[in-house]
Amino acid sequence: MTTPAPQTPVERDAEVLDLLLQLVAGTLRSPGEALRDDLASGALHRAFDAVAEALDLDAPTLETPTWTTLEAAYVDLFITSASGIAAPPYVGYAIDGELMGPSAQLLGAAFGDYGIELQDAWSDLPDHVAAVAEGGTLLVRSDQPEAAWTLTEGYLAPWFDRFATAIETKDVSGFYGPVTKFLQAAIKEVTREARS
């Protein structure tokens, strides 16, 4: 058995950022089979534990709601609700207060500069929080971690700062509230570390 070469702090930090961005993308897109499988297999909990350990945070305590409860909570929090949605899932909206405003345009241009394009199958606005996180993972994996940190700090952090408390307050599933508050804390930590 061979021992892998030790990782440099930058490599380790990029690996943590990649996993964190995967968690954002995997938990904040419309619930589908991948999330169901990750919950059932325990992969989601292991990923949260790994990020928590790497960043010296407490992992979120997640309830495992029924699938229909999880789907209904997602719709109520992010898509439509008689009492008003807690968080439009668009990073540009968090920054500008409007859909497809200046921040969304700048994000689209930045993605283009980095060679990232939305797939034809993507049916939401390009600044959806899950799409931005997926773009960040692509940047990390294409050896552009600085760009991924910039994206995380400039677009994802403002979304979490604006909406995490509202999601936590309104969430009835016991899933989205703890997930969002943990992701907010983790993003603050990785962007703080990237600046130091």
Order of alpha helices (4+ residues) and beta strands (2+ residues): alpha-alpha-alpha-alpha-alpha-alpha-alpha-alpha-alpha-alpha
